[in-house]
Amino acid sequence: MNYKSVYLEDDISVREIFTIHYFEYMSDFSFPGESHDFWEFICVDKGDVKIRMGDSDVILKKGEVAFHKPNEFHTVDATGTSAPNLVVISFRCTSAVMTFFEDKIFKIDDLERNLLADIIAEARTAFSGRLDNPYQTEMIRADSVPFGSEQLIKIHLEYFLIHLMRRYKQPLISSNTSALSPLKVTKAKSDTEVLNRIIQYMEIHLNSRITIEQICKDNMIGRSQLQKLFQQKTGLGIIEYFSKMKIETAKEMIRTGHMNFTQISEQLGYTSIHYFSRQFKKITDMTPSEYASSIKAMAEGFFDSHN
């Protein structure tokens, strides 16, 4: 038989990355603005921010992403009501279909959120320096880069853009779902619902010292099922996940600046300021005071990328 290949077309192709950032901003942070000849998008992971898109000021909320087209002037300001976490990625893409993203704001779904998380994870190992340096103008390759890391960043970013466009421009064909048995689809949905319910439960109890037994009892779930669910869905044990939730909340409270470390420790149910500091350092590699100093230095423009 004579085979003839099919050349696979790229509808969206990203060949250059300028910046990949994950910012944890103070509640009073203000970026005066810039414009450049490549694309950039900003996605709010936590809190909200005010951005300027061309001639308009817009409040961007949690789970929303806004695109800035090449040469568009844009600014970012914290609203004062929260200490926001942001994903900011800038890149070169000359594909004609990119006009779809001009002046657009989208609400991302779980798949798109996971793709952004994958990009951030790969960038942490592929490039040296910190992703929270707002004054970085060049991505420097790390000395030892995992195999395929840069290609995965490219693939994840292109997938993110394609998925957004297909989801908003035309209904997605759920062929993968239809290929699964109804039982598997139902179980996957059920597991996600249980996970979300327990995470919401833990958010409510952030100021407590809850145990696995208490979580199981209050949520009517077996211990082994609970541990298996969190390990499969998050890659963490449930108490480890809860500890990270507490520290992420503590970081946000530090950036907001309304409480001192002792008050934050008490608010989050730690037995002592010393235990809180040890847990904070264990998870972030910084003490609370080191974190506060780092964030303050970043806001004031005295950022050391080697820290």
C-alpha positions, -999 to 999 in steps of 0.1 A, spaced: 0 0 0 11 35 -8 7 58 22 4 96 20 10 117 50 -11 146 62 8 177 73 -6 189 106 -14 226 105 -8 249 134 -38 273 139 -20 288 169 17 287 172 37 302 201 75 303 194 87 329 219 80 335 256 90 368 273 77 364 308 59 338 330 49 352 364 30 341 394 26 371 416 15 374 452 8 412 456 2 434 485 -33 449 488 -19 483 478 3 472 449 3 494 418 20 488 385 22 521 365 18 504 332 36 496 299 31 486 263 51 462 242 49 445 208 38 411 219 8 395 236 2 393 273 -26 379 295 -33 383 332 -54 358 351 -66 363 387 -60 332 409 -71 349 441 -87 382 450 -93 409 424 -75 437 406 -82 468 385 -66 467 351 -65 492 322 -71 478 288 -65 505 262 -88 533 273 -110 513 298 -106 504 335 -119 470 344 -122 450 376 -108 415 370 -121 389 395 -110 355 406 -110 330 377 -110 357 350 -84 362 324 -78 394 303 -58 397 271 -37 426 261 -29 428 224 5 439 211 12 477 217 -18 481 240 -10 501 271 -20 482 303 -18 487 341 -25 466 372 -36 479 406 -47 460 437 -82 472 447 -74 474 484 -100 449 493 -77 418 488 -41 408 484 -43 392 449 -25 363 433 -20 366 396 -7 346 366 9 369 340 23 354 308 36 373 278 45 357 244 49 362 207 22 348 185 16 360 149 -12 336 141 -41 354 124 -67 339 148 -52 357 177 -75 387 168 -102 366 186 -85 375 219 -84 413 214 -101 433 241 -115 400 256 -121 389 292 -129 352 298 -139 330 328 -115 301 328 -127 265 335 -110 237 355 -90 224 325 -77 259 316 -68 265 353 -48 232 353 -30 241 321 -19 274 337 -7 255 368 12 232 345 29 261 328 39 276 361 52 243 374 73 237 342 86 273 343 99 269 379 123 241 367 130 253 332 141 288 341 163 303 369 152 331 392 118 336 408 85 339 390 74 367 413 99 392 401 79 419 384 111 436 371 123 406 352 128 413 315 144 380 304 137 344 311 171 327 318 173 290 312 183 269 343 215 250 343 197 217 343 164 217 325 141 186 326 137 169 293 110 185 271 102 212 297 102 242 272 82 221 247 56 213 274 53 250 282 46 257 245 21 228 242 3 238 274 1 275 264 -12 266 229 -37 242 243 -49 269 268 -55 293 239 -71 268 216 -94 255 244 -105 290 253 -113 299 217 -132 266 210 -151 269 243 -162 305 236 -165 304 198 -182 270 194 -195 242 216 -169 216 224 -175 181 211 -174 159 242 -161 128 224 -139 117 252 -168 118 277 -191 99 253 -164 72 249 -165 65 287 -191 43 303 -218 62 322 -206 46 354 -170 60 350 -183 95 341 -207 94 371 -179 83 395 -155 110 382 -181 136 387 -190 123 422 -153 122 433 -149 159 421 -180 169 440 -168 152 472 -134 167 469 -149 202 464 -172 197 493 -144 187 517 -122 216 505 -150 240 513 -154 224 547 -117 229 554 -119 265 542 -147 271 568 -125 255 595 -92 272 587 -92 287 622 -94 252 638 -71 223 644 -91 196 627 -82 159 625 -87 133 598 -113 116 621 -133 148 624 -132 154 587 -144 119 580 -172 121 606 -185 156 595 -184 146 558 -196 110 562 -167 95 543 -143 67 552 -107 74 562 -91 53 534 -115 67 508 -107 102 519 -70 97 518 -71 80 484 -93 108 470 -69 135 480 -38 116 469 -53 110 435 -67 145 429 -41 167 446 -10 145 451 -10 154 488 -22 139 520 -53 156 534 -36 171 565 -7 183 543 -32 199 519 -50 216 549 -16 229 562 -9 244 528 -43 260 528 -36 276 562 -2 290 551 -16 303 518 -42 322 539 -15 334 562 5 348 533 -26 367 520 -32 381 555 4 392 557 1 410 524 -31 427 534 -13 441 564 -42 443 589 -28 419 615 6 411 630 21 376 630 8 368 665 -28 378 655 -25 358 622 -13 328 642 -42 330 666 -67 336 638 -56 304 620 -58 283 651 -21 276 657 -11 267 693 17 293 693 35 319 672 66 296 672 47 266 657 31 289 631 66 302 621 80 266 619 50 255 597 54 287 575 91 281 570 85 244 563 61 251 535 75 283 520 113 281 529 109 315 545 99 327 579 68 350 581 91 380 586 113 370 556 82 366 535 68 400 545 102 417 538 104 400 504 69 411 494 75 447 507 108 449 488 91 437 456 63 464 460 89 491 465 111 480 436 140 466 456 138 431 445 167 406 447 160 379 421 187 357 437 168 353 470 
